Amino acid sequence: MTTPVDCQNCGGALAGAYCSACGQKADVRIVSLGQLLTEAIGDLYNFDSRMWRSLGTLVLQPGRLTRLYLGGKRARYTPPFRMYVVTSLTFFLVFALVRALTTPDADVNVGADAALAAPPALPPESLADSAQAEVRFGITIDDDDLECTFDPAGVDPAVRERLQAACERVEEAGAASFNREFADNFPITMLVFIPLVAGIMKLLYLRTRRKYVEHLVFFLHVHTFFFLVAILSALLAGLSALAPALEIPVLIIGGGAWLYFLVYLYLAMREVYEQSHGRTALKYVALGASYFFAALLTLLGAVVFTAATI
C-alpha cells in the first residue's frame, strides 16, 4: 500500500511521517491486532476533548466513528480500545457506588449481580438451568444461599472428578465468595466475548473481504455504547431506589435507552458495511441469534471457570 500524498484526517499536505497541520500519522493502514492493543497504552484515563468528541459522535451517529477510524480520520478521536476500557471500568465503578448508596448493608463489591445487570448477560442460575441437561453441572444462587448440583452420569471420569471437586469448593465458599470471584472474572469474560462476536461478524461479511481487525473495531465501539447505556441504567436504578415516586419515568427512560441500543446496532451496521436494508436486516437477525448463544457460551464458561478456580 502506498503512502498517501495528503493527510487522511484534514487533507493537508504530508511532509514526513506526520501531518504538519494536525499531527496525525501519515500511515493510516488498518492496524494489526497487536497495534490495536498498543494504542490503548498511555493516557488511558485522559478525558480530554478527544474523548468527549468521540463519545458524542459515538452516541449520536451510529457507526460513523468506526467509519472515520477505518477511513484514516483518527487524530481528533480517542482510539477504540481505550474508549472501551474507560467506559467499561466507569460502569463497574458507577454500579458499585450506586449499590453502596442504595444498599449500605450490602457487600460493596462489583459483584456478579453488577456484571449481570444488563444484556447480554444472564444470571448464573439461568445459565445453569439452560445448560444443565448438556453438561450436568448446575449452580443455583438464591440471595445468600448457593447450591451446586452435579450428575456424573455419562461424564468422562477425569472431568467428573474435577466437576465434583468444583461443586464441593463452591458450596464451601458460599454465594458471596462465588459472586466476588465471578465479578473478578467478568472483565476477562468480555475480552473473550468481543473477539468472538467479531469473528462471527467476519463470517457474516466474508465476501466483503474486510480484515478481522475492522470487525473488532466495530464491536469495540458498539460495546463502548453498550456500557454507556449500562451506566445510564445503573444511575436510573439508583435514582429509582432513592426516589420510588420516579419508578415509572425511570422504567420508561431505561427501556427507551435499551431499545435505542437495538436500533443503534442496526444503524451502525448500515453505516459501516454499506449494504441494503434487506441484507443488513438478515445479517442483523443472524448476528442477534449468534450474539445470544455466544454470550450464553461465554458466561457459562465464566461460571464453570469460577467454580473450578474458587
C-alpha positions in Angstrom: 0.0 0.0 0.0 1.5 3.4 -1.0 1.6 6.2 1.5 -1.0 8.9 0.6 0.2 12.4 -0.5 -2.4 14.2 1.6 -3.4 13.7 5.2 -6.4 11.4 5.5 -7.7 13.3 8.5 -7.5 17.0 7.5 -6.4 16.9 3.8 -3.2 18.8 4.4 0.0 18.1 2.5 2.3 15.5 4.1 5.9 16.3 4.7 7.1 13.2 6.6 5.7 10.6 8.9 3.2 13.0 10.4 0.9 15.7 9.1 2.3 19.2 9.8 -1.2 20.6 10.2 -3.0 18.2 12.6 -0.2 15.9 13.7 -1.8 12.6 12.6 0.5 9.8 11.3 0.8 9.6 7.6 0.4 5.8 7.7 -3.2 5.0 8.4 -3.4 1.4 7.2 -5.7 -0.9 9.0 -3.7 -1.9 12.0 -2.9 -5.4 13.3 -4.4 -6.8 16.5 -1.2 -6.1 18.4 -1.1 -2.5 17.2 -4.7 -2.0 18.1 -4.0 -3.1 21.7 -0.9 -1.0 21.8 -2.9 2.1 21.1 -4.6 1.6 24.5 -1.4 2.3 26.3 -0.7 5.7 27.7 -3.2 8.4 28.8 -5.8 5.8 29.5 -7.9 8.0 31.7 -7.2 11.2 29.9 -10.7 12.6 29.4 -9.6 15.4 27.0 -11.6 17.0 24.2 -10.9 13.9 22.0 -12.8 11.7 24.5 -15.9 13.9 24.7 -15.9 14.5 20.9 -15.6 10.7 20.4 -18.4 9.9 22.8 -20.7 12.5 21.2 -20.1 11.1 17.7 -20.4 7.5 19.0 -23.8 8.1 20.7 -25.5 10.4 18.1 -24.2 9.0 14.9 -24.3 5.2 15.0 -21.3 3.6 13.1 -19.8 7.0 12.0 -16.9 6.8 14.5 -16.0 3.4 13.2 -16.1 4.6 9.6 -13.9 7.6 10.4 -11.4 5.4 12.2 -11.2 2.9 9.4 -11.1 5.7 6.8 -8.0 7.2 8.5 -9.5 10.1 10.4 -8.1 9.4 13.8 -6.3 12.4 15.3 -9.5 14.0 16.6 -10.8 10.9 18.2 -9.9 8.5 21.1 -8.6 5.0 20.0 -11.4 2.4 20.2 -9.8 0.1 22.7 -9.1 3.0 25.1 -12.7 4.2 24.9 -13.9 0.7 25.6 -11.7 0.2 28.7 -12.6 3.6 30.1 -16.3 3.2 29.7 -16.4 -0.4 31.0 -14.4 0.4 34.1 -16.6 3.5 34.7 -19.7 1.2 34.6 -18.3 -1.1 37.3 -17.4 2.0 39.4 -20.8 3.6 39.0 -22.6 0.4 39.8 -20.5 -0.1 42.9 -21.2 3.4 44.1 -24.9 3.2 43.4 -25.1 -0.1 45.2 -23.3 1.4 48.2 -25.7 4.3 48.3 -28.9 2.3 47.9 -27.9 -0.9 49.9 -25.5 0.3 52.6 -25.6 -3.1 54.4 -24.6 -5.0 51.2 -21.1 -6.3 50.5 -19.9 -3.3 48.4 -18.3 -5.1 45.6 -18.7 -5.0 41.9 -20.3 -8.4 42.2 -21.7 -10.9 39.8 -25.1 -9.2 40.0 -23.3 -6.0 38.9 -21.7 -7.7 35.9 -25.0 -9.3 35.1 -27.1 -6.2 35.4 -27.5 -5.6 31.7 -27.8 -7.5 28.5 -26.4 -9.7 27.1 -25.6 -11.2 30.5 -27.8 -13.8 32.2 -27.9 -14.8 35.9 -25.7 -17.8 36.9 -28.8 -19.8 37.8 -30.4 -19.2 34.4 -27.1 -20.2 32.7 -27.0 -23.4 34.8 -30.7 -24.3 34.2 -30.4 -23.8 30.4 -27.2 -25.8 30.2 -27.7 -28.4 32.9 -29.1 -31.0 30.5 -26.0 -30.7 28.4 -23.2 -30.6 30.9 -25.0 -32.0 34.0 -23.4 -29.3 36.1 -25.5 -26.6 37.8 -25.1 -23.7 40.2 -28.2 -22.1 41.8 -27.9 -18.9 43.7 -30.9 -17.5 45.7 -29.9 -14.5 47.8 -27.2 -15.8 50.1 -28.0 -19.4 49.5 -25.9 -21.4 47.0 -26.4 -24.9 45.8 -24.2 -26.8 43.4 -25.7 -29.9 41.7 -23.7 -32.4 39.7 -24.9 -35.5 37.9 -22.0 -37.7 36.9 -23.9 -39.9 34.5 -22.1 -40.2 31.1 -19.3 -37.8 32.1 -15.6 -38.7 31.5 -14.0 -39.8 34.8 -11.4 -37.1 34.7 -14.0 -34.4 34.0 -16.3 -36.0 36.6 -13.6 -35.7 39.3 -12.9 -32.0 38.6 -16.6 -31.0 38.5 -17.3 -32.9 41.7 -14.4 -31.1 43.4 -15.5 -27.8 42.0 -19.0 -28.3 43.4 -17.6 -29.0 46.8 -15.5 -25.9 46.7 -18.4 -23.7 45.5 -20.7 -24.8 48.3 -18.0 -24.5 50.9 -17.1 -20.9 49.8 -20.7 -19.7 49.7 -22.7 -17.3 47.5 -20.9 -14.1 48.4 -17.5 -15.6 47.6 -18.7 -17.0 44.4 -20.2 -13.7 43.3 -16.9 -11.9 44.1 -14.8 -14.3 42.1 -17.3 -14.2 39.2 -17.1 -10.4 39.2 -13.3 -10.5 39.1 -13.5 -12.8 36.0 -16.2 -10.8 34.2 -14.0 -8.2 32.6 -11.8 -11.0 31.2 -15.0 -12.7 30.0 -15.9 -9.6 28.0 -12.5 -9.5 26.5 -13.1 -13.1 25.3 -16.7 -12.3 24.1 -15.9 -9.3 21.9 -13.3 -11.0 19.8 -15.7 -14.0 19.5 -18.5 -11.9 18.1 -16.1 -10.0 15.9 -15.2 -13.4 14.4 -18.9 -14.1 13.8 -19.2 -10.7 12.0 -16.2 -11.7 9.9 -18.2 -14.8 8.7 -21.3 -12.8 8.1 -19.4 -10.3 5.9 -16.9 -12.8 4.5 -17.5 -11.7 0.9 -16.6 -8.1 1.7 -13.0 -9.2 2.3 -12.7 -6.9 5.3 -10.0 -7.7 7.8 -10.8 -9.2 11.2 -9.5 -6.1 13.0 -12.1 -3.9 11.2 -14.9 -6.0 12.7 -13.1 -5.9 16.1 -13.0 -2.1 15.9 -16.8 -2.1 15.1 -17.6 -4.1 18.2 -15.3 -2.2 20.4 -17.3 0.9 19.5 -20.7 -1.0 19.8 -19.8 -2.3 23.3 -18.5 1.1 24.3 -22.0 2.4 23.6 -23.4 -0.7 25.4 -21.6 0.3 28.6 -22.7 3.9 28.3 -26.3 2.6 28.3 -25.5 0.3 31.2 -24.1 3.3 33.1 -27.3 5.2 32.5 -29.3 2.2 33.6 -27.3 1.9 36.8 -27.8 5.6 37.6 -31.5 5.3 36.9 -31.8 2.3 39.1 -30.1 4.2 41.9 -32.5 7.1 41.4 -35.5 4.8 41.5 -34.3 3.3 44.7 -33.8 6.6 46.4 -37.0 8.2 45.0 -39.6 5.5 44.4 -42.1 8.0 43.0 -39.9 8.2 39.9 -40.1 4.5 39.2 -42.3 4.8 36.2 -40.3 7.6 34.4 -37.1 5.6 35.2 -38.6 2.5 33.6 -39.6 4.4 30.5 -36.2 6.1 30.1 -34.3 3.0 30.8 -36.4 0.9 28.5 -36.1 3.5 25.8 -32.3 3.5 26.2 -32.1 -0.3 25.6 -34.5 -0.1 22.7 -32.2 2.6 21.2 -29.3 0.2 21.6 -31.1 -2.4 19.5 -31.8 0.2 16.8 -28.3 1.6 17.2 -26.7 -1.7 16.3 -28.7 -2.0 13.1 -28.0 1.6 12.1 -24.3 1.1 12.8 -24.2 -2.0 10.6 -25.8 0.0 7.8 -23.3 2.9 8.2 -20.1 0.8 8.4 -20.9 -2.0 6.0 -23.0 0.0 3.5 -25.3 -2.8 2.4 -29.0 -2.6 1.6 -31.7 -2.6 4.3 -32.7 -6.2 3.3 -29.3 -7.7 3.5 -28.5 -5.7 6.7 -31.8 -6.9 8.3 -31.0 -10.6 7.5 -27.5 -10.3 9.0 -28.8 -8.3 12.0 -31.1 -11.3 12.8 -28.3 -13.8 12.3 -26.0 -11.7 14.4 -28.6 -11.4 17.1 -29.0 -15.2 17.4 -25.3 -15.7 17.3 -24.8 -13.0 19.8 -27.1 -14.6 22.3 -25.5 -18.1 22.0 -22.0 -16.6 22.1 -23.0 -14.7 25.3 -24.5 -17.8 26.8 -21.4 -19.9 26.0 -19.0 -17.3 27.3 -20.9 -16.7 30.5 -21.3 -20.4 31.1 -17.6 -20.7 30.6 -17.0 -18.0 33.2 -19.3 -19.7 35.7 -17.6 -23.0 35.3 -14.1 -21.4 35.4 -15.1 -19.5 38.6 -16.3 -22.7 40.1 -13.2 -24.6 39.2 -10.8 -21.9 40.5 -12.6 -20.6 43.6 
